[in-house]
Amino acid sequence: MLPESSAANKATAYEAATAFLGEWGRFQRRVFFLLSLSVVPNGLTAFSIVFLADTPDHRCALPAHLNLSAAWRNSSIPLEEDASRDGALVPSKCSRYKVENLLNYSERGLLPGADVNLSNVPKEGCLDGWEFDRSMYTNTIVSEWNLVCGESWKSPLTSSIFFCGVFTGSLISGQLSDRFGRKIVMFATIALQAVSRFIQVFSPSWIVFCALYFIVGMGQVSNYIVAFVLGMEVLGPRTRTVFSTAAVCLFFGVGYMLLPLFAFFITDWRKLLLALVIPSCLCMPLWWFIPESPRWLLSQGRTEEAEAILRNAAKMNNIEPPTVIFSSLQNRVKAEERRPCNICDLLRSPNIRWISITLWVIWNTITIAYFALSLNTANLNGNAYFNCFLSALMEMPAYVLSWVMFRWCSRRLSVFSSLSSGGLFLLIIQLVPAHLAALSITFEMLGKFAVSTAFAVAYAYTAELYPTVLRNTAVGTCSMASRIGSIIAPFFIYLRTYSVSLPYILMGSLTAVAGLLSLLLPESFGMPLPDTISHMQQFPGCCQKTPNTKDEEKAGEGRSLVKKSRPQINQQP
């Protein structure tokens, strides 16, 4: 294994060579804000299903030509206990009294409740469709394609299909980005997201809608992950911390906060989708202002292109660059560093394998809680638009806190404290009396605050743990693994139909356990970004052995013998 000091020196070689640019010049400011701006559409689209597939109040429709008296028309729907309302009696959404019986009673002049015991009247399903409340929505995919009662399982499945697309995008985009470059993959996925969402507006059926929604999910996460990694690699150490924990997340939160505003004024799902295409289209011209990652170009041996970008950056910052930015010593990339890396490298050695598995479990748990709480806003008491806005608003101070924690606190303790407190808040919800709805919402929002903080820290923490040659693949794979959680998150909310407290018990327990698991991860606070697998921090109990490590040790020993046997002449500083 390489000595720690040697690994640190190699990991800081790039940052030392590019230190002449400074931390916050015109170049860095442009990259910082434009990359953050490109994430706003992600906040708009990530939870748009909350309004696109919300289920309005509904009841069985009666044929308009039926000659029923007003009394029997008003009493045509039986009352049933609603588990989500603590067993309160509400009109049934999936059944009605048999029409032929109602006609018979109406023709005979009998009155419901007085002359006829309604509990003895036979029932039937909604054979003539449903009547939907149009006071909040003109139309949703639920009301258009009748995704209720026997078809109600399709509503959470719609969200799960989107997250299946996110799963696929996380798997593919990371490897494509590490192979072909950050910039081209980022803008290709922005275009993919815009085009597929535009076509989705004209969906003739639920199946077509879901197929296109899968593609939207692929583009949505790919754009976010690649923009995140690109900023991590282009910006300096201090600016990188602000960007990865606060800036990207805050701009995502801005998009999330704009979503209920869009939905409030655009109540038809097709028009809302069309409006959500516009922000993605506005991001496409940023291609001419956002550079490729010089760090990635250097890892691919494309030194001239990397230097050209840095010289242009120096010109923007009114700084004179050195004649040679990357010396021959810094530019000497070993064959194992040039070797194309892929997802298999995340499991190749015990050290990186245990880091990866632990992060996958943590990411998966965070995602279950984050997306379940976000998608649950439509089910909370009160106005759905305000609840969604409040949920988005809670993320803003969470992202500021994540930056503060990331700037001055241990990474492990930051993840542990946010996850354990989030789990505690969610577990407390079940203890709140049913009539204190405002208190329940308060604890749920506090849980969302804590989980959002953990999510922001986990993204940046993961990028710090993995090397440049695998960073985008690693972050993408962690995101891919977490999508198992996002795929099943809608069904966590679906458990409300059986018990209101059950989703919170499950989410709270899993989140608390993930917090304890995070204490096993290596600490990266104050450490430089690793460039190769051999530079990574160690998982407790693992002896870091990577391919070619023994060769590096022998080479190091050989260099030491040479240094001892001859005078050090013309050494570079």
DOBAFI-713538 format. One line per 4 residues: number of its first residue (from 1); their letters; for each residue x negated, y, z of C-alpha. Coordinates in nm, 4 decimals, decimal comma. Layout:
BEGIN
NUM) a) X/Y/Z  ... $
This chain:
BEGIN
1) mlpe) 0,0000/0,0000/0,0000  -0,1250/0,3509/-0,0794  -0,2330/0,5585/0,2196  0,0359/0,8056/0,3205 $
5) ssaa) -0,1858/1,1097/0,2554  -0,2698/0,9873/-0,0947  0,0964/0,9316/-0,1764  0,1852/1,2756/-0,0457 $
9) nkat) -0,0901/1,4370/-0,2553  0,0352/1,2646/-0,5703  0,3961/1,3547/-0,4955  0,3078/1,7234/-0,4560 $
13) ayea) 0,0891/1,7412/-0,7699  0,3776/1,8651/-0,9847  0,4942/2,1204/-0,7293  0,1390/2,2468/-0,6791 $
17) ataf) 0,0918/2,2844/-1,0548  0,4165/2,4817/-1,0931  0,3832/2,6924/-0,7752  0,2801/2,9948/-0,9864 $
21) lgew) 0,6459/3,0348/-1,0921  0,7553/3,1273/-0,7404  1,0815/3,0197/-0,5774  1,3445/3,2737/-0,6818 $
25) grfq) 1,2587/3,4434/-1,0080  1,4912/3,5194/-1,2975  1,4385/3,1697/-1,4384  1,5322/2,9956/-1,1135 $
29) rrvf) 1,8337/3,2202/-1,0608  1,9644/3,1435/-1,4079  1,9239/2,7673/-1,3682  2,0705/2,7788/-1,0166 $
33) flls) 2,3911/2,9612/-1,1076  2,4539/2,8098/-1,4502  2,4166/2,4523/-1,3261  2,6436/2,5336/-1,0329 $
37) lsvv) 2,8950/2,6939/-1,2698  2,9030/2,3793/-1,4854  3,0429/2,1881/-1,1858  3,3582/2,4042/-1,1478 $
41) pngl) 3,5568/2,1950/-1,4038  3,4760/1,8850/-1,1996  3,6563/2,0303/-0,8998  3,9582/2,1042/-1,1174 $
45) tafs) 3,9817/1,7563/-1,2682  3,8755/1,5348/-0,9763  4,2080/1,5668/-0,7911  4,4408/1,6827/-1,0674 $
49) ivfl) 4,6238/1,3497/-1,0306  4,7662/1,4866/-0,7025  4,9979/1,7022/-0,9139  5,0012/1,5100/-1,2415 $
53) adtp) 5,1313/1,1954/-1,0700  5,3131/1,3369/-0,7684  5,6431/1,1604/-0,7004  5,9346/1,4067/-0,6733 $
57) dhrc) 6,2345/1,3228/-0,4597  6,4606/1,0919/-0,6578  6,7741/0,8802/-0,6395  6,9602/0,6407/-0,8646 $
61) alpa) 7,1366/0,8128/-1,1516  7,5070/0,7573/-1,2164  7,6503/0,7662/-1,5681  7,7984/1,1104/-1,6267 $
65) hlnl) 8,1189/0,9669/-1,7823  8,2159/0,7756/-1,4659  8,5531/0,8863/-1,3327  8,4468/0,9014/-0,9676 $
69) saaw) 8,5864/1,1350/-0,7061  8,3456/1,3869/-0,5520  8,3526/1,1978/-0,2212  8,2456/0,8691/-0,3763 $
73) rnss) 7,9887/1,0326/-0,6052  7,8275/1,1946/-0,2999  7,8365/0,8632/-0,1096  7,7103/0,6418/-0,3933 $
77) iple) 7,3603/0,6100/-0,2428  7,3122/0,3941/0,0710  7,1013/0,5108/0,3654  6,7813/0,3263/0,4523 $
81) edas) 6,5084/0,3526/0,7141  6,1949/0,5332/0,5959  5,8739/0,3932/0,7496  5,6804/0,7096/0,6618 $
85) rdga) 5,9312/0,9140/0,8681  5,9322/0,6950/1,1785  6,2382/0,4993/1,0744  6,4629/0,7985/1,0028 $
89) lvps) 6,7657/0,7250/0,7823  6,7284/0,8727/0,4336  6,9108/0,8154/0,1028  6,7749/0,5138/-0,0812 $
93) kcsr) 6,5481/0,5847/-0,3754  6,5773/0,2447/-0,5376  6,9352/0,1235/-0,4923  7,2962/0,2360/-0,5155 $
97) ykve) 7,6347/0,0887/-0,4352  7,7788/-0,1207/-0,7165  7,9472/0,1107/-0,9645  8,2419/-0,1208/-1,0273 $
101) nlln) 8,3260/-0,1214/-0,6547  8,2971/0,2563/-0,6347  8,5344/0,2943/-0,9296  8,7823/0,0610/-0,7661 $
105) yser) 8,7783/0,2524/-0,4350  8,8011/0,5872/-0,6122  9,1003/0,4831/-0,8248  9,2809/0,3564/-0,5148 $
109) gllp) 9,2232/0,6887/-0,3356  9,0207/0,5364/-0,0518  8,7682/0,7520/0,1325  8,4103/0,6421/0,2150 $
113) gadv) 8,3486/0,5871/0,5851  8,7125/0,6346/0,6763  8,8911/0,3728/0,4670  8,5882/0,1732/0,3557 $
117) nlsn) 8,2998/0,0477/0,5701  7,9982/0,1330/0,3514  7,7827/-0,1365/0,5108  8,0038/-0,3970/0,3445 $
121) vpke) 7,9809/-0,2496/-0,0068  7,7502/-0,4509/-0,2399  7,4363/-0,2785/-0,3727  7,2488/-0,2841/-0,7033 $
125) gcld) 6,9343/-0,1361/-0,8512  6,9016/0,1852/-1,0482  7,0383/0,0385/-1,3730  7,0884/0,3801/-1,5317 $
129) gwef) 6,7545/0,5326/-1,4338  6,6822/0,8009/-1,1765  6,7598/1,1617/-1,1037  6,4459/1,3555/-1,0074 $
133) drsm) 6,4278/1,6760/-0,8090  6,3028/1,9468/-1,0478  6,2608/2,2231/-0,7895  5,8808/2,1751/-0,7594 $
137) ytnt) 5,7820/2,0094/-1,0875  5,9315/2,0396/-1,4328  5,7830/1,7020/-1,5125  5,5144/1,4622/-1,3891 $
141) ivse) 5,3989/1,1322/-1,5334  5,6053/0,9645/-1,2598  5,9303/1,1327/-1,3624  5,8561/1,0992/-1,7348 $
145) wnlv) 5,7813/0,7267/-1,7288  5,9856/0,6331/-1,4189  5,6905/0,5111/-1,2113  5,9050/0,4513/-0,9034 $
149) cges) 6,0545/0,1593/-0,7096  5,9491/-0,1599/-0,8895  5,6998/0,0430/-1,0948  5,5644/0,2507/-0,8031 $
153) wksp) 5,2402/0,0494/-0,7959  5,1440/0,2174/-1,1226  5,1007/0,5546/-0,9532  4,8044/0,4569/-0,7278 $
157) ltss) 4,6750/0,2364/-1,0095  4,6519/0,5463/-1,2301  4,4079/0,7016/-0,9823  4,2183/0,3738/-0,9544 $
161) iffc) 4,1758/0,3565/-1,3337  4,0297/0,7073/-1,3281  3,7825/0,5964/-1,0626  3,7007/0,2865/-1,2672 $
165) gvft) 3,5924/0,5320/-1,5363  3,3897/0,7177/-1,2741  3,2343/0,3829/-1,1756  3,1346/0,3129/-1,5367 $
169) gsli) 3,0068/0,6663/-1,5913  2,7924/0,6443/-1,2784  2,6350/0,3237/-1,4067  2,5719/0,4391/-1,7611 $
173) sgql) 2,4878/0,8092/-1,7252  2,2051/0,7628/-1,4756  2,0166/0,5183/-1,6939  2,0834/0,7210/-2,0099 $
177) sdrf) 1,9620/1,0355/-1,8359  1,6425/0,8693/-1,7112  1,5823/0,7292/-2,0589  1,6876/1,0130/-2,2944 $
181) grki) 1,6815/1,3256/-2,0780  1,8960/1,5192/-1,8338  2,0169/1,7982/-2,0577  2,1475/1,6009/-2,3542 $
185) vmfa) 2,3412/1,3571/-2,1349  2,4852/1,6395/-1,9267  2,6338/1,8270/-2,2211  2,7401/1,5120/-2,4056 $
189) tial) 2,9491/1,4124/-2,1038  3,0986/1,7629/-2,0694  3,2108/1,7354/-2,4337  3,3424/1,3827/-2,3750 $
193) qavs) 3,5474/1,5032/-2,0804  3,6982/1,7965/-2,2719  3,7876/1,5980/-2,5847  3,9411/1,3018/-2,4014 $
197) rfiq) 4,1479/1,5291/-2,1767  4,2770/1,7213/-2,4778  4,3882/1,3985/-2,6465  4,5436/1,2891/-2,3179 $
201) vfsp) 4,7902/1,5797/-2,3427  4,9647/1,3945/-2,6263  4,9852/1,0554/-2,4510  5,3007/0,8720/-2,5680 $
205) swiv) 5,2974/0,6193/-2,2829  5,1527/0,5467/-1,9410  4,9109/0,2892/-2,0876  4,7621/0,5411/-2,3327 $
209) fcal) 4,7415/0,8007/-2,0546  4,5454/0,5581/-1,8346  4,3092/0,4543/-2,1157  4,2181/0,8180/-2,1782 $
213) yfiv) 4,2025/0,8885/-1,8053  3,9351/0,6202/-1,7800  3,7226/0,8111/-2,0324  3,7847/1,1392/-1,8491 $
217) gmgq) 3,6498/0,9746/-1,5341  3,3356/0,8650/-1,7182  3,2628/1,2201/-1,8310  3,3596/1,3822/-1,5029 $
221) vsny) 3,1093/1,2073/-1,2788  2,8301/1,1955/-1,5372  2,8316/1,5716/-1,5787  2,8181/1,6233/-1,2001 $
225) ivaf) 2,5396/1,3752/-1,1271  2,3130/1,4856/-1,4106  2,3590/1,8567/-1,3292  2,2786/1,7779/-0,9667 $
229) vlgm) 1,9578/1,5894/-1,0482  1,8503/1,8447/-1,3098  1,8712/2,1224/-1,0526  1,6838/1,9141/-0,7947 $
233) evlg) 1,3957/1,8659/-1,0388  1,3744/2,2166/-1,1874  1,4083/2,4267/-0,8723  1,1463/2,4722/-0,6011 $
237) prtr) 1,1606/2,3035/-0,2589  1,3499/2,5764/-0,0704  1,5862/2,6658/-0,3541  1,6432/2,2958/-0,4159 $
241) tvfs) 1,7791/2,2526/-0,0638  2,0340/2,5318/-0,1079  2,1317/2,4059/-0,4526  2,1792/2,0407/-0,3601 $
245) taav) 2,3705/2,0881/-0,0350  2,5592/2,4153/-0,0733  2,5653/2,5626/-0,4237  2,6806/2,2632/-0,6285 $
249) clff) 2,9316/2,1603/-0,3642  3,0649/2,5142/-0,3146  3,1246/2,5601/-0,6874  3,2938/2,2193/-0,6926 $
253) gvgy) 3,5066/2,3450/-0,4031  3,5947/2,6600/-0,5994  3,7284/2,4425/-0,8812  3,9179/2,2319/-0,6275 $
257) mllp) 4,0728/2,5469/-0,4757  4,1799/2,6683/-0,8202  4,3651/2,3412/-0,8882  4,6743/2,4122/-0,6716 $
261) lfaf) 4,6843/2,7634/-0,8194  4,6950/2,6195/-1,1726  4,9540/2,3605/-1,0669  5,1751/2,6179/-0,8930 $
265) fitd) 5,2206/2,8209/-1,2118  5,2108/2,5275/-1,4573  5,4651/2,2698/-1,3411  5,4702/2,0499/-1,6523 $
269) wrkl) 5,1968/1,7859/-1,6506  5,1135/1,8163/-2,0220  5,0679/2,1932/-2,0057  4,8640/2,1563/-1,6874 $
273) llal) 4,6319/1,9101/-1,8605  4,5889/2,1512/-2,1512  4,4953/2,4304/-1,9122  4,2340/2,2073/-1,7456 $
277) vips) 4,0570/2,1557/-2,0801  3,9628/2,5238/-2,1077  3,6991/2,5390/-1,8266  3,5097/2,2435/-1,9773 $
281) clcm) 3,5058/2,4117/-2,3182  3,3684/2,7310/-2,1633  3,0708/2,5338/-2,0266  2,9497/2,4133/-2,3664 $
285) plww) 2,7649/2,7389/-2,4626  2,5454/2,6915/-2,1548  2,3415/2,4484/-2,3681  2,1337/2,7447/-2,4922 $
289) fipe) 2,0562/2,8699/-2,1409  1,9851/2,5553/-1,9353  1,6437/2,3871/-1,9944  1,5449/2,0229/-1,9839 $
293) sprw) 1,3713/1,9048/-1,6669  0,9933/1,9618/-1,7031  0,9381/1,7061/-1,4270  1,1241/1,4429/-1,6312 $
297) llsq) 0,9379/1,5395/-1,9507  0,6075/1,4999/-1,7682  0,7106/1,1577/-1,6361  0,7680/1,0557/-2,0003 $
301) grte) 0,4257/1,1816/-2,1095  0,5759/1,4761/-2,3023  0,3369/1,7268/-2,1502  0,3505/1,9863/-2,4279 $
305) eaea) 0,7282/2,0203/-2,4044  0,7109/2,0490/-2,0256  0,4444/2,3186/-2,0480  0,6445/2,5098/-2,3114 $
309) ilrn) 0,9453/2,5294/-2,0766  0,7279/2,6403/-1,7857  0,5535/2,9055/-1,9947  0,8906/3,0388/-2,1037 $
313) aakm) 0,9978/3,0399/-1,7376  0,6841/3,2313/-1,6444  0,7623/3,4860/-1,9158  1,1154/3,5309/-1,7761 $
317) nnie) 0,9699/3,5805/-1,4270  0,7076/3,8292/-1,5582  0,4270/3,5988/-1,4443  0,1109/3,5103/-1,6324 $
321) pptv) 0,0860/3,1281/-1,6433  -0,2495/2,9518/-1,6037  -0,4329/2,8490/-1,9189  -0,3883/2,4807/-1,8300 $
325) ifss) -0,0796/2,4009/-1,6238  -0,1308/2,0256/-1,5924  -0,4961/1,9235/-1,5683  -0,6188/1,5940/-1,7078 $
329) lqnr) -0,6277/1,4513/-1,3552  -0,2647/1,5505/-1,2904  -0,1562/1,4372/-1,6352  -0,3060/1,0881/-1,6058 $
333) vkae) 0,0064/0,8749/-1,5752  -0,0444/0,5079/-1,5018  0,1142/0,2422/-1,7147  0,3454/0,1410/-1,4280 $
337) errp) 0,4599/0,5025/-1,3977  0,5268/0,5233/-1,7718  0,7102/0,1919/-1,7752  1,0829/0,2568/-1,8355 $
341) cnic) 1,2729/0,1956/-1,5138  1,6246/0,0630/-1,4897  1,8828/-0,0407/-1,2342  1,6959/-0,3666/-1,1622 $
345) dllr) 1,4102/-0,1655/-1,0103  1,6456/-0,0644/-0,7276  1,6339/-0,4241/-0,6036  1,2859/-0,5318/-0,7087 $
349) spni) 1,0980/-0,4887/-0,3785  1,2259/-0,5369/-0,0192  1,1752/-0,1712/0,0710  1,3727/-0,0148/-0,2125 $
353) rwis) 1,6262/-0,3004/-0,1985  1,7250/-0,2356/0,1628  1,7332/0,1411/0,1102  1,9615/0,0911/-0,1900 $
357) itlw) 2,1977/-0,1559/-0,0195  2,2308/0,0641/0,2897  2,3028/0,3722/0,0817  2,5577/0,1854/-0,1295 $
361) viwn) 2,7528/0,0849/0,1816  2,7380/0,4379/0,3254  2,8385/0,6034/-0,0020  3,1228/0,3556/-0,0448 $
365) titi) 3,2632/0,4330/0,3000  3,2296/0,8106/0,2610  3,4114/0,7921/-0,0713  3,7028/0,5928/0,0714 $
369) ayfa) 3,7610/0,8550/0,3404  3,6958/1,1573/0,1174  3,9216/1,0599/-0,1725  4,1939/0,9056/0,0430 $
373) lsln) 4,2204/1,2255/0,2481  4,2132/1,4400/-0,0662  4,4804/1,2367/-0,2438  4,6959/1,2288/0,0686 $
377) tanl) 4,7669/1,6038/0,0648  5,0916/1,5542/-0,1286  5,2219/1,3288/0,1514  5,1633/1,5724/0,4368 $
381) ngna) 5,4415/1,7775/0,5908  5,4823/2,1209/0,4378  5,4131/2,2632/0,0943  5,2049/2,0355/-0,1304 $
385) yfnc) 5,0286/2,3283/-0,3003  4,9280/2,4846/0,0320  4,8123/2,1516/0,1747  4,5943/2,0899/-0,1308 $
389) flsa) 4,4500/2,4407/-0,1058  4,3860/2,3912/0,2670  4,2114/2,0606/0,1979  3,9886/2,2339/-0,0583 $
393) lmem) 3,9281/2,5290/0,1723  3,8048/2,2991/0,4494  3,5246/2,1865/0,2201  3,3726/2,5349/0,1894 $
397) payv) 3,2462/2,5678/0,5511  3,1566/2,1973/0,5367  2,9174/2,2633/0,2485  2,7673/2,5640/0,4265 $
401) lswv) 2,7139/2,3462/0,7339  2,5542/2,0762/0,5190  2,3011/2,3318/0,3928  2,2223/2,4436/0,7483 $
405) mfrw) 2,1774/2,0822/0,8602  1,9694/1,9962/0,5559  1,7509/2,3020/0,5990  1,6627/2,2493/0,9636 $
409) csrr) 1,7786/1,9065/1,0815  1,6859/1,5421/1,0442  1,8536/1,3755/0,7454  1,9515/1,0647/0,9398 $
413) lsvf) 2,0977/1,2591/1,2302  2,2872/1,4854/0,9903  2,4581/1,1918/0,8202  2,5157/1,0105/1,1497 $
417) ssls) 2,6698/1,3076/1,3322  2,9019/1,4054/1,0469  3,0236/1,0496/0,9809  3,0749/0,9558/1,3452 $
421) sggl) 3,2654/1,2768/1,4212  3,4765/1,2292/1,1083  3,5640/0,8758/1,2148  3,6595/1,0008/1,5619 $
425) flli) 3,8951/1,2682/1,4231  4,0698/1,0138/1,1995  4,1145/0,7667/1,4840  4,2681/1,0351/1,7051 $
429) iqlv) 4,5466/1,1017/1,4517  4,7320/0,7831/1,5453  4,7546/0,9061/1,9068  4,9292/1,2319/1,8136 $
433) pahl) 5,3097/1,2251/1,8753  5,5217/1,2283/1,5594  5,6847/1,5641/1,6400  5,3428/1,7391/1,6503 $
437) aals) 5,2944/1,7332/1,2741  5,0779/2,0477/1,2756  4,8346/1,8850/1,5210  4,8098/1,5740/1,3018 $
441) itfe) 4,7315/1,7888/0,9977  4,4671/1,9743/1,2021  4,2870/1,6513/1,2929  4,3154/1,5290/0,9337 $
445) mlgk) 4,1576/1,8512/0,8061  3,8812/1,8231/1,0660  3,8201/1,4688/0,9432  3,8059/1,5994/0,5865 $
449) favs) 3,5614/1,8694/0,7011  3,3265/1,6134/0,8604  3,3445/1,3684/0,5684  3,2804/1,6479/0,3150 $
453) tafa) 2,9729/1,7495/0,5134  2,8478/1,3909/0,5076  2,9142/1,3640/0,1332  2,7092/1,6772/0,0552 $
457) vaya) 2,4184/1,5652/0,2747  2,4261/1,2108/0,1340  2,3902/1,3373/-0,2243  2,0820/1,5443/-0,1463 $
461) ytae) 1,9386/1,2830/0,0926  1,9631/1,0135/-0,1748  1,7874/1,2321/-0,4317  1,5039/1,2903/-0,1827 $
465) lypt) 1,4529/0,9206/-0,1094  1,4140/0,8035/-0,4707  1,1292/0,8852/-0,7140  1,1512/1,0894/-1,0357 $
469) vlrn) 1,1311/0,7807/-1,2577  1,4425/0,6388/-1,0900  1,6142/0,9409/-0,9354  1,9018/0,9820/-1,1799 $
473) tavg) 1,9534/0,6071/-1,2049  1,9510/0,5784/-0,8240  2,1949/0,8641/-0,7626  2,4138/0,7345/-1,0443 $
477) tcsm) 2,4060/0,3816/-0,9026  2,4927/0,5044/-0,5529  2,7794/0,6955/-0,7070  2,8755/0,3829/-0,9022 $
481) asri) 2,8731/0,1704/-0,5866  3,0827/0,4284/-0,4064  3,3472/0,4078/-0,6782  3,4577/0,0770/-0,5346 $
485) gsii) 3,5750/0,2936/-0,2467  3,7383/0,5520/-0,4700  3,9140/0,2786/-0,6689  4,0774/0,1366/-0,3573 $
489) apff) 4,1276/0,4758/-0,1855  4,4710/0,5360/-0,3478  4,5895/0,2044/-0,2052  4,4759/0,3123/0,1432 $
493) iylr) 4,7326/0,5907/0,1092  4,9852/0,3424/-0,0277  4,9653/0,1649/0,3124  5,1673/0,4564/0,4528 $
497) tysv) 5,4786/0,2790/0,3256  5,4145/0,0095/0,5879  5,2631/0,2130/0,8711  5,1729/0,5822/0,8812 $
501) slpy) 4,8798/0,5273/1,1176  4,7269/0,2253/0,9402  4,5255/0,4254/0,6782  4,3737/0,6437/0,9512 $
505) ilmg) 4,2771/0,3448/1,1668  4,1000/0,1759/0,8756  3,9280/0,4920/0,7488  3,8218/0,6036/1,0966 $
509) slta) 3,6722/0,2660/1,1875  3,4810/0,2276/0,8608  3,3462/0,5839/0,8767  3,2196/0,5425/1,2340 $
513) vagl) 3,0419/0,2164/1,1459  2,8802/0,3794/0,8408  2,7499/0,6541/1,0688  2,5692/0,3969/1,2820 $
517) lsll) 2,4316/0,2265/0,9702  2,2781/0,5543/0,8484  2,0327/0,5480/1,1413  1,8476/0,2639/0,9646 $
521) lpes) 1,7452/0,4801/0,6684  1,3940/0,6316/0,6454  1,3550/1,0012/0,7238  1,2759/1,2369/0,4324 $
525) fgmp) 1,2911/1,5723/0,6128  0,9865/1,7811/0,5239  0,8559/1,5243/0,2752  0,7877/1,6055/-0,0935 $
529) lpdt) 0,9932/1,4463/-0,3683  0,8325/1,1127/-0,4646  0,7341/1,0709/-0,8288  0,6878/0,6911/-0,8428 $
533) ishm) 0,8265/0,3913/-0,6550  0,5055/0,3525/-0,4561  0,5524/0,7012/-0,3096  0,8861/0,6197/-0,1421 $
537) qqfp) 0,9417/0,6252/0,2338  0,9676/0,2890/0,4105  1,2803/0,1193/0,5370  1,2321/0,0052/0,9010 $
541) gccq) 1,0839/-0,3448/0,9128  0,9870/-0,3517/0,5429  0,6321/-0,3667/0,4156  0,6383/-0,1622/0,0972 $
545) ktpn) 0,5029/-0,3794/-0,1810  0,5787/-0,2697/-0,5342  0,4528/-0,3870/-0,8722  0,0885/-0,2953/-0,9298 $
549) tkde) 0,0434/-0,1891/-0,5664  -0,2490/-0,4315/-0,5242  -0,4044/-0,3005/-0,8440  -0,3781/0,0522/-0,7066 $
553) ekag) -0,5480/-0,0565/-0,3841  -0,8322/-0,2190/-0,5745  -0,8670/0,0851/-0,7961  -0,8773/0,3051/-0,4876 $
557) egrs) -1,1464/0,0883/-0,3320  -1,3444/0,0989/-0,6544  -1,3258/0,4761/-0,6708  -1,4445/0,4961/-0,3085 $
561) lvkk) -1,7517/0,2809/-0,3864  -1,8348/0,4951/-0,6877  -1,8067/0,8099/-0,4797  -2,0473/0,6676/-0,2205 $
565) srpq) -2,3023/0,5559/-0,4800  -2,3427/0,8852/-0,6656  -2,3410/1,2579/-0,5867  -2,0162/1,4498/-0,6396 $
569) inqq) -2,0981/1,6756/-0,9334  -1,8591/1,9085/-1,1174  -1,5585/1,7949/-0,9171  -1,2349/1,9771/-0,9762 $
573) p) -1,0980/2,1458/-0,6656 $
